[in-house]
């Protein structure tokens, strides 16, 4: 499958993947591109309502797309995707997601795909989020939630991406604590140890939601958009 997008993963759940995905969409739109957002699997939404991450991606995008393609699998319970699917009597299929992605890619210049949870979160009895990234063949953007333990999580995730020989787009640091001890030193360690480039470091945002508008802290190398 031709890479026409980015796959946003994280060092854990709750590290700001949606915030970064929305920022990437705005940055790509600022380049004059038609950009779609995608959340292949969501968990945690009231009956009859869209998941809040899906809403943020839809609002950021400038491509009119069927929400069933933006979010092929939606589950009400805010639990691990494979468990939510089992409880709903559903099996998450990578080919179903890939077909939805292809329909979005046909409408857009770029598709920003946001994973669920962390890099190795299971999707079914055999496959996980990393398998989905490989199936789509998209460059990976790693969101590092800046808190105690992030160095280990970031390095292990980057090692797994490299082991699978998947394309690497870069990493983003996201401050998820208002006062992380030795934050600058931790970011410096990430610069030293993670493969480049660093696409940006987002300051702590009260409320935790996506930052509106085109972000000033995010830089996209030309090879990601050309």
Residue pairs with C-beta under 8 A, 6 or more apart in sequence:
1 98
1 101
1 102
1 135
1 136
1 137
2 105
2 137
3 137
3 138
3 139
3 167
4 105
4 108
4 109
4 110
4 111
5 38
5 101
5 105
5 108
5 110
5 111
5 112
5 113
5 136
5 138
6 24
6 110
6 111
6 112
6 113
6 138
6 139
6 140
6 141
6 169
6 224
7 113
7 115
7 133
7 136
7 138
7 139
7 140
7 141
8 17
8 20
8 21
8 24
8 112
8 113
8 114
8 115
8 141
8 143
9 17
9 115
9 118
9 119
9 129
9 133
9 140
9 141
9 142
9 143
9 157
10 16
10 17
10 115
10 117
10 118
10 119
10 142
10 143
10 144
10 145
11 118
11 119
11 142
11 143
11 144
11 145
11 150
11 153
11 154
11 157
12 117
12 118
12 145
12 153
13 116
13 117
13 118
13 121
14 145
14 176
15 143
15 144
15 145
15 174
15 176
16 143
16 145
16 174
16 176
16 202
16 208
17 53
17 114
17 115
17 143
18 53
18 56
18 57
18 114
18 210
19 174
19 202
19 205
19 208
19 209
19 210
19 211
20 141
20 143
20 172
20 174
20 202
21 37
21 56
21 57
21 60
21 112
21 114
22 37
22 56
22 57
22 60
22 210
22 211
23 200
23 202
23 210
23 211
23 215
23 217
23 218
24 112
24 141
24 218
24 220
25 35
25 37
25 57
25 60
25 61
25 112
26 60
26 213
26 214
26 215
27 214
27 215
27 218
27 220
28 35
28 109
28 110
28 112
28 220
28 225
29 35
29 62
29 214
30 214
31 220
31 225
33 108
33 109
33 110
33 225
34 62
34 63
34 107
34 108
34 109
34 110
35 60
35 61
35 62
35 63
35 108
35 109
35 110
35 111
35 112
36 61
36 63
36 65
36 70
36 104
36 105
36 107
36 108
36 110
36 111
36 112
37 57
37 58
37 60
37 61
37 70
37 111
37 112
37 113
37 114
38 57
38 69
38 70
38 71
38 100
38 101
38 104
38 111
38 112
38 113
38 114
39 51
39 53
39 54
39 57
39 70
39 71
39 113
39 114
39 116
40 71
40 72
40 73
40 97
40 100
40 101
40 113
40 115
40 116
40 132
41 71
41 72
41 73
41 74
41 75
41 81
41 92
41 97
41 116
41 123
42 51
42 53
42 54
42 71
42 73
42 74
42 75
42 116
43 51
43 74
43 75
43 76
43 77
43 78
43 79
43 80
43 81
43 84
43 116
44 51
44 52
44 75
44 76
44 77
44 78
45 51
45 52
45 54
45 74
45 75
45 76
46 76
47 76
50 58
50 67
50 71
50 74
51 71
51 74
53 114
54 67
54 70
54 71
54 74
56 209
56 210
57 70
57 112
57 114
58 65
58 67
58 70
60 210
61 108
63 104
63 107
63 108
64 107
65 103
65 104
65 107
65 108
66 103
68 100
69 100
69 101
69 103
69 104
70 100
70 104
72 96
72 97
72 100
73 81
73 85
73 90
73 92
73 96
73 97
75 81
75 84
75 85
75 87
75 88
75 90
76 84
77 84
77 87
79 87
80 117
80 121
80 122
81 92
81 116
81 117
81 121
81 122
81 123
82 92
82 121
82 122
82 123
82 124
82 125
85 91
85 92
85 123
85 124
91 124
92 123
92 124
92 127
93 124
94 123
94 127
94 131
94 132
94 135
97 132
97 135
97 136
98 135
98 136
101 111
101 113
101 136
104 111
105 111
110 225
113 136
113 138
115 121
115 129
115 132
115 133
116 129
117 129
118 129
118 153
118 157
119 128
119 129
119 130
119 142
119 157
119 160
119 161
120 128
120 129
120 130
120 160
121 128
121 129
122 128
123 129
123 131
123 132
130 160
130 161
130 164
130 166
133 140
133 164
133 166
134 164
134 166
137 167
138 167
139 166
139 167
139 168
139 169
139 224
140 161
140 166
140 167
140 168
140 169
141 169
141 170
141 171
141 172
141 199
142 154
142 157
142 158
142 161
142 170
142 171
142 172
142 194
143 171
143 172
143 174
144 150
144 153
144 154
144 171
144 172
144 173
144 174
144 190
144 194
145 153
145 174
145 176
146 173
146 174
146 175
146 176
146 177
146 180
146 183
146 186
146 187
146 201
147 176
147 177
147 180
148 180
148 181
150 186
150 190
151 186
151 189
151 190
151 193
154 171
154 190
154 193
154 194
155 193
155 194
158 168
158 171
158 194
158 195
161 168
162 168
162 195
168 195
169 199
169 224
170 196
170 197
170 198
170 199
170 221
170 224
171 190
171 194
171 195
171 197
171 198
171 199
172 198
172 199
172 200
172 201
172 202
172 218
173 187
173 190
173 198
173 200
173 201
173 202
174 201
174 202
175 183
175 201
175 202
175 203
175 204
176 204
176 208
177 204
178 204
178 206
180 186
187 201
190 198
191 198
197 219
197 221
199 218
199 219
199 220
199 221
200 215
200 217
200 218
200 219
201 217
202 211
202 215
202 217
202 218
203 217
205 211
